[in-house]
Amino acid sequence: MSESLPIGTDQDWYCDNCGVPLAPGQITVSYLGNAYPVNLLRCPNCGLVLVTEELALGKMSEVEKALEDK
Ligand SMILES: [Zn+2]
């Protein structure tokens, strides 16, 4: 039996396509017509970006807060 690891922890992530470890990098995310720099994990080989649901929701709520404050 294999233990299931919780999503979004410090575990290493690998690209589904290439099998290489994903590396942290700054990605520009467009949201409601605005672009925001976000640090995400991406594949250095094919450019695939990993966005976990937890991370996406967290970042989007931050962006929404920033918009509401304006
Ligand atoms: Zn890849």
N, CA, C, O and the ligand as a Tripos MOL2 file, in Angstrom:
@<TRIPOS>MOLECULE
protein
  281   279    71     0     0
PROTEIN
NO_CHARGES

@<TRIPOS>ATOM
      1 N           0.8460   -1.2050    0.0000 N.3       1 MET1
      2 CA          0.0000    0.0000    0.0000 C.3       1 MET1
      3 C           0.8750    1.2470    0.0000 C.2       1 MET1
      4 O           1.8310    1.3310    0.7710 O.2       1 MET1
      5 N           0.5660    2.1960   -0.8400 N.am      2 SER2
      6 CA          1.3330    3.4380   -0.8600 C.3       2 SER2
      7 C           0.5590    4.5250   -0.1230 C.2       2 SER2
      8 O          -0.6640    4.6320   -0.2200 O.2       2 SER2
      9 N           1.3130    5.3160    0.6070 N.am      3 GLU3
     10 CA          0.6670    6.4220    1.3090 C.3       3 GLU3
     11 C           0.3720    7.5390    0.3110 C.2       3 GLU3
     12 O           1.1770    7.8190   -0.5770 O.2       3 GLU3
     13 N          -0.7670    8.1600    0.4630 N.am      4 SER4
     14 CA         -1.0790    9.2970   -0.4040 C.3       4 SER4
     15 C          -0.5970   10.5730    0.2750 C.2       4 SER4
     16 O          -0.9660   10.8670    1.4110 O.2       4 SER4
     17 N           0.2300   11.3190   -0.4390 N.am      5 LEU5
     18 CA          0.7620   12.5560    0.1130 C.3       5 LEU5
     19 C          -0.2500   13.6820   -0.0530 C.2       5 LEU5
     20 O          -0.9680   13.7320   -1.0520 O.2       5 LEU5
     21 N          -0.3100   14.5700    0.9060 N.am      6 PRO6
     22 CA         -1.1870   15.7290    0.7590 C.3       6 PRO6
     23 C          -0.7190   16.6270   -0.3820 C.2       6 PRO6
     24 O           0.4820   16.7860   -0.5980 O.2       6 PRO6
     25 N          -1.6480   17.2010   -1.0950 N.am      7 ILE7
     26 CA         -1.3240   18.0970   -2.2120 C.3       7 ILE7
     27 C          -0.8660   19.4520   -1.6740 C.2       7 ILE7
     28 O          -1.3970   19.9470   -0.6800 O.2       7 ILE7
     29 N           0.1110   20.0370   -2.3320 N.am      8 GLY8
     30 CA          0.5150   21.3890   -1.9820 C.3       8 GLY8
     31 C           1.5480   21.4560   -0.8730 C.2       8 GLY8
     32 O           1.7620   22.5150   -0.2840 O.2       8 GLY8
     33 N           2.1930   20.3260   -0.5850 N.am      9 THR9
     34 CA          3.2490   20.3640    0.4280 C.3       9 THR9
     35 C           4.5900   20.5630   -0.2510 C.2       9 THR9
     36 O           4.6480   20.9370   -1.4220 O.2       9 THR9
     37 N           5.6680   20.3150    0.4790 N.am     10 ASP10
     38 CA          7.0020   20.5790   -0.0560 C.3      10 ASP10
     39 C           7.5360   19.4480   -0.9240 C.2      10 ASP10
     40 O           8.7290   19.4070   -1.2220 O.2      10 ASP10
     41 N           6.6870   18.5520   -1.3220 N.am     11 GLN11
     42 CA          7.1400   17.4450   -2.1570 C.3      11 GLN11
     43 C           7.6080   17.9420   -3.5150 C.2      11 GLN11
     44 O           7.2080   19.0180   -3.9600 O.2      11 GLN11
     45 N           8.4570   17.1600   -4.1720 N.am     12 ASP12
     46 CA          8.8950   17.5090   -5.5210 C.3      12 ASP12
     47 C           7.7830   17.2020   -6.5130 C.2      12 ASP12
     48 O           7.0660   16.2100   -6.3800 O.2      12 ASP12
     49 N           7.6550   18.0570   -7.4940 N.am     13 TRP13
     50 CA          6.6810   17.8400   -8.5610 C.3      13 TRP13
     51 C           7.4280   17.5410   -9.8470 C.2      13 TRP13
     52 O           8.4980   18.0910  -10.1060 O.2      13 TRP13
     53 N           6.8510   16.6670  -10.6410 N.am     14 TYR14
     54 CA          7.4690   16.3000  -11.9130 C.3      14 TYR14
     55 C           6.4940   16.5490  -13.0490 C.2      14 TYR14
     56 O           5.2820   16.3960  -12.8970 O.2      14 TYR14
     57 N           7.0460   16.9360  -14.1890 N.am     15 CYS15
     58 CA          6.2270   17.1810  -15.3720 C.3      15 CYS15
     59 C           5.6370   15.8570  -15.8710 C.2      15 CYS15
     60 O           6.3430   14.8560  -15.9980 O.2      15 CYS15
     61 N           4.3430   15.8720  -16.1490 N.am     16 ASP16
     62 CA          3.6900   14.6680  -16.6710 C.3      16 ASP16
     63 C           4.2410   14.2970  -18.0410 C.2      16 ASP16
     64 O           4.3270   13.1160  -18.3770 O.2      16 ASP16
     65 N           4.6100   15.2850  -18.8230 N.am     17 ASN17
     66 CA          5.0570   15.0390  -20.1900 C.3      17 ASN17
     67 C           6.5030   14.5690  -20.2420 C.2      17 ASN17
     68 O           6.8340   13.6420  -20.9800 O.2      17 ASN17
     69 N           7.3780   15.2210  -19.4430 N.am     18 CYS18
     70 CA          8.8130   15.0090  -19.5870 C.3      18 CYS18
     71 C           9.4000   14.1850  -18.4450 C.2      18 CYS18
     72 O          10.4580   13.5760  -18.6090 O.2      18 CYS18
     73 N           8.7420   14.1550  -17.3070 N.am     19 GLY19
     74 CA          9.2730   13.4360  -16.1620 C.3      19 GLY19
     75 C          10.4400   14.1440  -15.5010 C.2      19 GLY19
     76 O          11.1780   13.5300  -14.7300 O.2      19 GLY19
     77 N          10.6210   15.4380  -15.7920 N.am     20 VAL20
     78 CA         11.6940   16.1950  -15.1560 C.3      20 VAL20
     79 C          11.1020   17.0050  -13.9960 C.2      20 VAL20
     80 O           9.9230   17.3570  -14.0240 O.2      20 VAL20
     81 N          11.9200   17.2990  -12.9750 N.am     21 PRO21
     82 CA         11.4200   18.0720  -11.8390 C.3      21 PRO21
     83 C          11.0320   19.4790  -12.2610 C.2      21 PRO21
     84 O          11.7220   20.1130  -13.0600 O.2      21 PRO21
     85 N           9.9270   19.9570  -11.7210 N.am     22 LEU22
     86 CA          9.4940   21.3190  -12.0110 C.3      22 LEU22
     87 C          10.3280   22.3040  -11.1920 C.2      22 LEU22
     88 O          10.7300   22.0020  -10.0680 O.2      22 LEU22
     89 N          10.5820   23.4710  -11.7560 N.am     23 ALA23
     90 CA         11.3890   24.4840  -11.0950 C.3      23 ALA23
     91 C          10.5400   25.7290  -10.8510 C.2      23 ALA23
     92 O           9.7000   26.0820  -11.6780 O.2      23 ALA23
     93 N          10.7580   26.3930   -9.7160 N.am     24 PRO24
     94 CA         10.0030   27.6060   -9.4430 C.3      24 PRO24
     95 C          10.3680   28.7100  -10.4170 C.2      24 PRO24
     96 O          11.5280   28.8720  -10.7940 O.2      24 PRO24
     97 N           9.3630   29.4590  -10.8150 N.am     25 GLY25
     98 CA          9.6110   30.5610  -11.7340 C.3      25 GLY25
     99 C           8.4570   31.5280  -11.6830 C.2      25 GLY25
    100 O           7.3710   31.1870  -11.2140 O.2      25 GLY25
    101 N           8.6870   32.7390  -12.1660 N.am     26 GLN26
    102 CA          7.6390   33.7490  -12.1270 C.3      26 GLN26
    103 C           6.8270   33.7060  -13.4170 C.2      26 GLN26
    104 O           7.3670   33.8120  -14.5180 O.2      26 GLN26
    105 N           5.5320   33.5500  -13.2530 N.am     27 ILE27
    106 CA          4.6130   33.4710  -14.3770 C.3      27 ILE27
    107 C           3.6910   34.6860  -14.3030 C.2      27 ILE27
    108 O           3.3280   35.1300  -13.2140 O.2      27 ILE27
    109 N           3.3200   35.2130  -15.4480 N.am     28 THR28
    110 CA          2.3470   36.2890  -15.4570 C.3      28 THR28
    111 C           0.9570   35.7130  -15.6760 C.2      28 THR28
    112 O           0.6930   35.0500  -16.6790 O.2      28 THR28
    113 N           0.0860   35.9740  -14.7300 N.am     29 VAL29
    114 CA         -1.2830   35.4710  -14.7930 C.3      29 VAL29
    115 C          -2.2110   36.6240  -15.1450 C.2      29 VAL29
    116 O          -2.1520   37.6960  -14.5430 O.2      29 VAL29
    117 N          -3.0600   36.3870  -16.1210 N.am     30 SER30
    118 CA         -4.0400   37.4100  -16.4930 C.3      30 SER30
    119 C          -5.3480   37.1410  -15.7630 C.2      30 SER30
    120 O          -5.8490   36.0170  -15.7500 O.2      30 SER30
    121 N          -5.8840   38.1740  -15.1660 N.am     31 TYR31
    122 CA         -7.1280   38.0220  -14.4250 C.3      31 TYR31
    123 C          -7.9250   39.3090  -14.5590 C.2      31 TYR31
    124 O          -7.4540   40.3820  -14.1820 O.2      31 TYR31
    125 N          -9.1100   39.2020  -15.0860 N.am     32 LEU32
    126 CA         -9.9810   40.3610  -15.2710 C.3      32 LEU32
    127 C          -9.2740   41.4920  -16.0160 C.2      32 LEU32
    128 O          -9.4280   42.6650  -15.6760 O.2      32 LEU32
    129 N          -8.5030   41.1280  -17.0290 N.am     33 GLY33
    130 CA         -7.8680   42.1320  -17.8650 C.3      33 GLY33
    131 C          -6.5930   42.7130  -17.2980 C.2      33 GLY33
    132 O          -5.9700   43.5720  -17.9220 O.2      33 GLY33
    133 N          -6.1930   42.2530  -16.1160 N.am     34 ASN34
    134 CA         -4.9460   42.7180  -15.5280 C.3      34 ASN34
    135 C          -3.9590   41.5530  -15.4600 C.2      34 ASN34
    136 O          -4.3560   40.3930  -15.3500 O.2      34 ASN34
    137 N          -2.6700   41.8810  -15.5270 N.am     35 ALA35
    138 CA         -1.6440   40.8460  -15.4580 C.3      35 ALA35
    139 C          -0.9370   40.9360  -14.1090 C.2      35 ALA35
    140 O          -0.5520   42.0180  -13.6670 O.2      35 ALA35
    141 N          -0.7730   39.7880  -13.4660 N.am     36 TYR36
    142 CA         -0.1140   39.7370  -12.1760 C.3      36 TYR36
    143 C           1.0240   38.7300  -12.2140 C.2      36 TYR36
    144 O           0.8400   37.6130  -12.6970 O.2      36 TYR36
    145 N           2.2080   39.1070  -11.7090 N.am     37 PRO37
    146 CA          3.2920   38.1320  -11.5960 C.3      37 PRO37
    147 C           3.0390   37.2080  -10.4190 C.2      37 PRO37
    148 O           2.7500   37.6650   -9.3130 O.2      37 PRO37
    149 N           3.1470   35.9100  -10.6570 N.am     38 VAL38
    150 CA          2.9110   34.9060   -9.6190 C.3      38 VAL38
    151 C           4.0390   33.8920   -9.6770 C.2      38 VAL38
    152 O           4.4370   33.4620  -10.7600 O.2      38 VAL38
    153 N           4.5520   33.5100   -8.5260 N.am     39 ASN39
    154 CA          5.5860   32.4720   -8.4910 C.3      39 ASN39
    155 C           4.9360   31.0970   -8.4980 C.2      39 ASN39
    156 O           4.1940   30.7420   -7.5820 O.2      39 ASN39
    157 N           5.2230   30.3340   -9.5340 N.am     40 LEU40
    158 CA          4.6590   28.9970   -9.6880 C.3      40 LEU40
    159 C           5.7670   28.0330  -10.0910 C.2      40 LEU40
    160 O           6.8830   28.4350  -10.4230 O.2      40 LEU40
    161 N           5.4220   26.7460  -10.0500 N.am     41 LEU41
    162 CA          6.3510   25.7370  -10.5380 C.3      41 LEU41
    163 C           6.1070   25.5080  -12.0170 C.2      41 LEU41
    164 O           4.9640   25.3460  -12.4450 O.2      41 LEU41
    165 N           7.1710   25.4940  -12.7920 N.am     42 ARG42
    166 CA          7.0130   25.2270  -14.2220 C.3      42 ARG42
    167 C           8.0830   24.2500  -14.6830 C.2      42 ARG42
    168 O           9.1360   24.1120  -14.0610 O.2      42 ARG42
    169 N           7.7850   23.5770  -15.7900 N.am     43 CYS43
    170 CA          8.7180   22.6190  -16.3520 C.3      43 CYS43
    171 C           9.7500   23.3680  -17.1880 C.2      43 CYS43
    172 O           9.3790   24.0970  -18.1080 O.2      43 CYS43
    173 N          11.0510   23.2010  -16.8860 N.am     44 PRO44
    174 CA         12.0860   23.9000  -17.6500 C.3      44 PRO44
    175 C          12.2100   23.3570  -19.0650 C.2      44 PRO44
    176 O          12.8250   23.9930  -19.9210 O.2      44 PRO44
    177 N          11.6390   22.2010  -19.3140 N.am     45 ASN45
    178 CA         11.7650   21.5630  -20.6320 C.3      45 ASN45
    179 C          10.6590   21.9960  -21.5850 C.2      45 ASN45
    180 O          10.9460   22.4910  -22.6750 O.2      45 ASN45
    181 N           9.3930   21.8170  -21.1920 N.am     46 CYS46
    182 CA          8.2850   22.1020  -22.1090 C.3      46 CYS46
    183 C           7.4930   23.3350  -21.6920 C.2      46 CYS46
    184 O           6.6370   23.7950  -22.4460 O.2      46 CYS46
    185 N           7.7620   23.8780  -20.5060 N.am     47 GLY47
    186 CA          7.0850   25.1020  -20.1100 C.3      47 GLY47
    187 C           5.7430   24.8900  -19.4390 C.2      47 GLY47
    188 O           5.0370   25.8530  -19.1400 O.2      47 GLY47
    189 N           5.3850   23.6410  -19.2000 N.am     48 LEU48
    190 CA          4.1370   23.3540  -18.5000 C.3      48 LEU48
    191 C           4.1550   24.0020  -17.1220 C.2      48 LEU48
    192 O           5.1580   23.9220  -16.4130 O.2      48 LEU48
    193 N           3.0730   24.6320  -16.7440 N.am     49 VAL49
    194 CA          2.9850   25.2980  -15.4530 C.3      49 VAL49
    195 C           2.0780   24.5010  -14.5340 C.2      49 VAL49
    196 O           0.9570   24.1500  -14.9000 O.2      49 VAL49
    197 N           2.5700   24.2220  -13.3480 N.am     50 LEU50
    198 CA          1.7600   23.5210  -12.3640 C.3      50 LEU50
    199 C           0.9740   24.5320  -11.5430 C.2      50 LEU50
    200 O           1.5490   25.4130  -10.9040 O.2      50 LEU50
    201 N          -0.3170   24.3970  -11.5670 N.am     51 VAL51
    202 CA         -1.1530   25.2230  -10.7010 C.3      51 VAL51
    203 C          -2.0290   24.2810   -9.8860 C.2      51 VAL51
    204 O          -2.9850   23.7000  -10.3990 O.2      51 VAL51
    205 N          -1.6930   24.1420   -8.6200 N.am     52 THR52
    206 CA         -2.5470   23.3210   -7.7710 C.3      52 THR52
    207 C          -3.8100   24.1010   -7.4600 C.2      52 THR52
    208 O          -3.8190   25.3320   -7.4800 O.2      52 THR52
    209 N          -4.8520   23.3830   -7.1780 N.am     53 GLU53
    210 CA         -6.1260   24.0440   -6.8860 C.3      53 GLU53
    211 C          -5.9680   24.9790   -5.6890 C.2      53 GLU53
    212 O          -6.4900   26.0940   -5.6690 O.2      53 GLU53
    213 N          -5.2350   24.4880   -4.6980 N.am     54 GLU54
    214 CA         -5.0120   25.2730   -3.4870 C.3      54 GLU54
    215 C          -4.2820   26.5800   -3.8140 C.2      54 GLU54
    216 O          -4.6490   27.6570   -3.3450 O.2      54 GLU54
    217 N          -3.2330   26.4420   -4.6390 N.am     55 LEU55
    218 CA         -2.4320   27.6070   -5.0020 C.3      55 LEU55
    219 C          -3.2520   28.5790   -5.8410 C.2      55 LEU55
    220 O          -3.2180   29.7870   -5.6070 O.2      55 LEU55
    221 N          -3.9850   28.0550   -6.8130 N.am     56 ALA56
    222 CA         -4.7810   28.9050   -7.6890 C.3      56 ALA56
    223 C          -5.8300   29.6670   -6.8880 C.2      56 ALA56
    224 O          -6.0230   30.8670   -7.0840 O.2      56 ALA56
    225 N          -6.4980   28.9670   -5.9940 N.am     57 LEU57
    226 CA         -7.5260   29.6220   -5.2000 C.3      57 LEU57
    227 C          -6.9160   30.6780   -4.3000 C.2      57 LEU57
    228 O          -7.4730   31.7650   -4.1470 O.2      57 LEU57
    229 N          -5.7730   30.3660   -3.7030 N.am     58 GLY58
    230 CA         -5.1130   31.3230   -2.8140 C.3      58 GLY58
    231 C          -4.6960   32.5660   -3.5680 C.2      58 GLY58
    232 O          -4.9160   33.6850   -3.1060 O.2      58 GLY58
    233 N          -4.0850   32.3680   -4.7460 N.am     59 LYS59
    234 CA         -3.6160   33.5080   -5.5260 C.3      59 LYS59
    235 C          -4.7880   34.3310   -6.0280 C.2      59 LYS59
    236 O          -4.7370   35.5610   -6.0180 O.2      59 LYS59
    237 N          -5.8350   33.6630   -6.4650 N.am     60 MET60
    238 CA         -6.9750   34.3990   -7.0000 C.3      60 MET60
    239 C          -7.6440   35.2220   -5.9050 C.2      60 MET60
    240 O          -8.0980   36.3390   -6.1550 O.2      60 MET60
    241 N          -7.7070   34.6740   -4.6940 N.am     61 SER61
    242 CA         -8.3340   35.4540   -3.6250 C.3      61 SER61
    243 C          -7.4600   36.6470   -3.2680 C.2      61 SER61
    244 O          -7.9750   37.7050   -2.9060 O.2      61 SER61
    245 N          -6.1300   36.4880   -3.3680 N.am     62 GLU62
    246 CA         -5.2440   37.6270   -3.1260 C.3      62 GLU62
    247 C          -5.4930   38.7040   -4.1720 C.2      62 GLU62
    248 O          -5.5620   39.8910   -3.8520 O.2      62 GLU62
    249 N          -5.6250   38.2840   -5.4070 N.am     63 VAL63
    250 CA         -5.8420   39.2400   -6.4920 C.3      63 VAL63
    251 C          -7.1820   39.9420   -6.3000 C.2      63 VAL63
    252 O          -7.2960   41.1530   -6.4930 O.2      63 VAL63
    253 N          -8.1900   39.1680   -5.9190 N.am     64 GLU64
    254 CA         -9.4990   39.7710   -5.7130 C.3      64 GLU64
    255 C          -9.4560   40.8060   -4.5990 C.2      64 GLU64
    256 O         -10.0740   41.8660   -4.6930 O.2      64 GLU64
    257 N          -8.7210   40.4840   -3.5490 N.am     65 LYS65
    258 CA         -8.5760   41.4570   -2.4370 C.3      65 LYS65
    259 C          -7.9100   42.7220   -2.9410 C.2      65 LYS65
    260 O          -8.3370   43.8310   -2.6160 O.2      65 LYS65
    261 N          -6.8510   42.5530   -3.7430 N.am     66 ALA66
    262 CA         -6.1260   43.7070   -4.2540 C.3      66 ALA66
    263 C          -7.0380   44.5750   -5.1030 C.2      66 ALA66
    264 O          -6.9650   45.8030   -5.0520 O.2      66 ALA66
    265 N          -7.9040   43.9290   -5.8880 N.am     67 LEU67
    266 CA         -8.8170   44.6800   -6.7360 C.3      67 LEU67
    267 C          -9.8530   45.4200   -5.9060 C.2      67 LEU67
    268 O         -10.2110   46.5590   -6.2070 O.2      67 LEU67
    269 N         -10.3290   44.7610   -4.8580 N.am     68 GLU68
    270 CA        -11.3710   45.3780   -4.0310 C.3      68 GLU68
    271 C         -10.8480   46.5790   -3.2790 C.2      68 GLU68
    272 O         -11.5950   47.5160   -2.9980 O.2      68 GLU68
    273 N          -9.5480   46.5550   -2.9470 N.am     69 ASP69
    274 CA         -8.9660   47.6530   -2.1990 C.3      69 ASP69
    275 C          -8.8160   48.9080   -3.0240 C.2      69 ASP69
    276 O          -8.6700   50.0000   -2.4750 O.2      69 ASP69
    277 N          -8.8510   48.7640   -4.3550 N.am     70 LYS70
    278 CA         -8.6490   49.9300   -5.2160 C.3      70 LYS70
    279 C          -9.8750   50.8370   -5.2470 C.2      70 LYS70
    280 O          -9.8660   51.8630   -5.9270 O.2      70 LYS70
    281 ZN          7.6650   19.1340  -19.3950 Zn       71 ZN71
@<TRIPOS>BOND
     1     1     2 1
     2     2     3 1
     3     3     4 2
     4     3     5 am
     5     5     6 1
     6     6     7 1
     7     7     8 2
     8     7     9 am
     9     9    10 1
    10    10    11 1
    11    11    12 2
    12    11    13 am
    13    13    14 1
    14    14    15 1
    15    15    16 2
    16    15    17 am
    17    17    18 1
    18    18    19 1
    19    19    20 2
    20    19    21 am
    21    21    22 1
    22    22    23 1
    23    23    24 2
    24    23    25 am
    25    25    26 1
    26    26    27 1
    27    27    28 2
    28    27    29 am
    29    29    30 1
    30    30    31 1
    31    31    32 2
    32    31    33 am
    33    33    34 1
    34    34    35 1
    35    35    36 2
    36    35    37 am
    37    37    38 1
    38    38    39 1
    39    39    40 2
    40    39    41 am
    41    41    42 1
    42    42    43 1
    43    43    44 2
    44    43    45 am
    45    45    46 1
    46    46    47 1
    47    47    48 2
    48    47    49 am
    49    49    50 1
    50    50    51 1
    51    51    52 2
    52    51    53 am
    53    53    54 1
    54    54    55 1
    55    55    56 2
    56    55    57 am
    57    57    58 1
    58    58    59 1
    59    59    60 2
    60    59    61 am
    61    61    62 1
    62    62    63 1
    63    63    64 2
    64    63    65 am
    65    65    66 1
    66    66    67 1
    67    67    68 2
    68    67    69 am
    69    69    70 1
    70    70    71 1
    71    71    72 2
    72    71    73 am
    73    73    74 1
    74    74    75 1
    75    75    76 2
    76    75    77 am
    77    77    78 1
    78    78    79 1
    79    79    80 2
    80    79    81 am
    81    81    82 1
    82    82    83 1
    83    83    84 2
    84    83    85 am
    85    85    86 1
    86    86    87 1
    87    87    88 2
    88    87    89 am
    89    89    90 1
    90    90    91 1
    91    91    92 2
    92    91    93 am
    93    93    94 1
    94    94    95 1
    95    95    96 2
    96    95    97 am
    97    97    98 1
    98    98    99 1
    99    99   100 2
   100    99   101 am
   101   101   102 1
   102   102   103 1
   103   103   104 2
   104   103   105 am
   105   105   106 1
   106   106   107 1
   107   107   108 2
   108   107   109 am
   109   109   110 1
   110   110   111 1
   111   111   112 2
   112   111   113 am
   113   113   114 1
   114   114   115 1
   115   115   116 2
   116   115   117 am
   117   117   118 1
   118   118   119 1
   119   119   120 2
   120   119   121 am
   121   121   122 1
   122   122   123 1
   123   123   124 2
   124   123   125 am
   125   125   126 1
   126   126   127 1
   127   127   128 2
   128   127   129 am
   129   129   130 1
   130   130   131 1
   131   131   132 2
   132   131   133 am
   133   133   134 1
   134   134   135 1
   135   135   136 2
   136   135   137 am
   137   137   138 1
   138   138   139 1
   139   139   140 2
   140   139   141 am
   141   141   142 1
   142   142   143 1
   143   143   144 2
   144   143   145 am
   145   145   146 1
   146   146   147 1
   147   147   148 2
   148   147   149 am
   149   149   150 1
   150   150   151 1
   151   151   152 2
   152   151   153 am
   153   153   154 1
   154   154   155 1
   155   155   156 2
   156   155   157 am
   157   157   158 1
   158   158   159 1
   159   159   160 2
   160   159   161 am
   161   161   162 1
   162   162   163 1
   163   163   164 2
   164   163   165 am
   165   165   166 1
   166   166   167 1
   167   167   168 2
   168   167   169 am
   169   169   170 1
   170   170   171 1
   171   171   172 2
   172   171   173 am
   173   173   174 1
   174   174   175 1
   175   175   176 2
   176   175   177 am
   177   177   178 1
   178   178   179 1
   179   179   180 2
   180   179   181 am
   181   181   182 1
   182   182   183 1
   183   183   184 2
   184   183   185 am
   185   185   186 1
   186   186   187 1
   187   187   188 2
   188   187   189 am
   189   189   190 1
   190   190   191 1
   191   191   192 2
   192   191   193 am
   193   193   194 1
   194   194   195 1
   195   195   196 2
   196   195   197 am
   197   197   198 1
   198   198   199 1
   199   199   200 2
   200   199   201 am
   201   201   202 1
   202   202   203 1
   203   203   204 2
   204   203   205 am
   205   205   206 1
   206   206   207 1
   207   207   208 2
   208   207   209 am
   209   209   210 1
   210   210   211 1
   211   211   212 2
   212   211   213 am
   213   213   214 1
   214   214   215 1
   215   215   216 2
   216   215   217 am
   217   217   218 1
   218   218   219 1
   219   219   220 2
   220   219   221 am
   221   221   222 1
   222   222   223 1
   223   223   224 2
   224   223   225 am
   225   225   226 1
   226   226   227 1
   227   227   228 2
   228   227   229 am
   229   229   230 1
   230   230   231 1
   231   231   232 2
   232   231   233 am
   233   233   234 1
   234   234   235 1
   235   235   236 2
   236   235   237 am
   237   237   238 1
   238   238   239 1
   239   239   240 2
   240   239   241 am
   241   241   242 1
   242   242   243 1
   243   243   244 2
   244   243   245 am
   245   245   246 1
   246   246   247 1
   247   247   248 2
   248   247   249 am
   249   249   250 1
   250   250   251 1
   251   251   252 2
   252   251   253 am
   253   253   254 1
   254   254   255 1
   255   255   256 2
   256   255   257 am
   257   257   258 1
   258   258   259 1
   259   259   260 2
   260   259   261 am
   261   261   262 1
   262   262   263 1
   263   263   264 2
   264   263   265 am
   265   265   266 1
   266   266   267 1
   267   267   268 2
   268   267   269 am
   269   269   270 1
   270   270   271 1
   271   271   272 2
   272   271   273 am
   273   273   274 1
   274   274   275 1
   275   275   276 2
   276   275   277 am
   277   277   278 1
   278   278   279 1
   279   279   280 2
@<TRIPOS>SUBSTRUCTURE
     1 MET1         2 RESIDUE 1 A MET
     2 SER2         6 RESIDUE 1 A SER
     3 GLU3        10 RESIDUE 1 A GLU
     4 SER4        14 RESIDUE 1 A SER
     5 LEU5        18 RESIDUE 1 A LEU
     6 PRO6        22 RESIDUE 1 A PRO
     7 ILE7        26 RESIDUE 1 A ILE
     8 GLY8        30 RESIDUE 1 A GLY
     9 THR9        34 RESIDUE 1 A THR
    10 ASP10       38 RESIDUE 1 A ASP
    11 GLN11       42 RESIDUE 1 A GLN
    12 ASP12       46 RESIDUE 1 A ASP
    13 TRP13       50 RESIDUE 1 A TRP
    14 TYR14       54 RESIDUE 1 A TYR
    15 CYS15       58 RESIDUE 1 A CYS
    16 ASP16       62 RESIDUE 1 A ASP
    17 ASN17       66 RESIDUE 1 A ASN
    18 CYS18       70 RESIDUE 1 A CYS
    19 GLY19       74 RESIDUE 1 A GLY
    20 VAL20       78 RESIDUE 1 A VAL
    21 PRO21       82 RESIDUE 1 A PRO
    22 LEU22       86 RESIDUE 1 A LEU
    23 ALA23       90 RESIDUE 1 A ALA
    24 PRO24       94 RESIDUE 1 A PRO
    25 GLY25       98 RESIDUE 1 A GLY
    26 GLN26      102 RESIDUE 1 A GLN
    27 ILE27      106 RESIDUE 1 A ILE
    28 THR28      110 RESIDUE 1 A THR
    29 VAL29      114 RESIDUE 1 A VAL
    30 SER30      118 RESIDUE 1 A SER
    31 TYR31      122 RESIDUE 1 A TYR
    32 LEU32      126 RESIDUE 1 A LEU
    33 GLY33      130 RESIDUE 1 A GLY
    34 ASN34      134 RESIDUE 1 A ASN
    35 ALA35      138 RESIDUE 1 A ALA
    36 TYR36      142 RESIDUE 1 A TYR
    37 PRO37      146 RESIDUE 1 A PRO
    38 VAL38      150 RESIDUE 1 A VAL
    39 ASN39      154 RESIDUE 1 A ASN
    40 LEU40      158 RESIDUE 1 A LEU
    41 LEU41      162 RESIDUE 1 A LEU
    42 ARG42      166 RESIDUE 1 A ARG
    43 CYS43      170 RESIDUE 1 A CYS
    44 PRO44      174 RESIDUE 1 A PRO
    45 ASN45      178 RESIDUE 1 A ASN
    46 CYS46      182 RESIDUE 1 A CYS
    47 GLY47      186 RESIDUE 1 A GLY
    48 LEU48      190 RESIDUE 1 A LEU
    49 VAL49      194 RESIDUE 1 A VAL
    50 LEU50      198 RESIDUE 1 A LEU
    51 VAL51      202 RESIDUE 1 A VAL
    52 THR52      206 RESIDUE 1 A THR
    53 GLU53      210 RESIDUE 1 A GLU
    54 GLU54      214 RESIDUE 1 A GLU
    55 LEU55      218 RESIDUE 1 A LEU
    56 ALA56      222 RESIDUE 1 A ALA
    57 LEU57      226 RESIDUE 1 A LEU
    58 GLY58      230 RESIDUE 1 A GLY
    59 LYS59      234 RESIDUE 1 A LYS
    60 MET60      238 RESIDUE 1 A MET
    61 SER61      242 RESIDUE 1 A SER
    62 GLU62      246 RESIDUE 1 A GLU
    63 VAL63      250 RESIDUE 1 A VAL
    64 GLU64      254 RESIDUE 1 A GLU
    65 LYS65      258 RESIDUE 1 A LYS
    66 ALA66      262 RESIDUE 1 A ALA
    67 LEU67      266 RESIDUE 1 A LEU
    68 GLU68      270 RESIDUE 1 A GLU
    69 ASP69      274 RESIDUE 1 A ASP
    70 LYS70      278 RESIDUE 1 A LYS
    71 ZN71       281 GROUP 0 **** ****
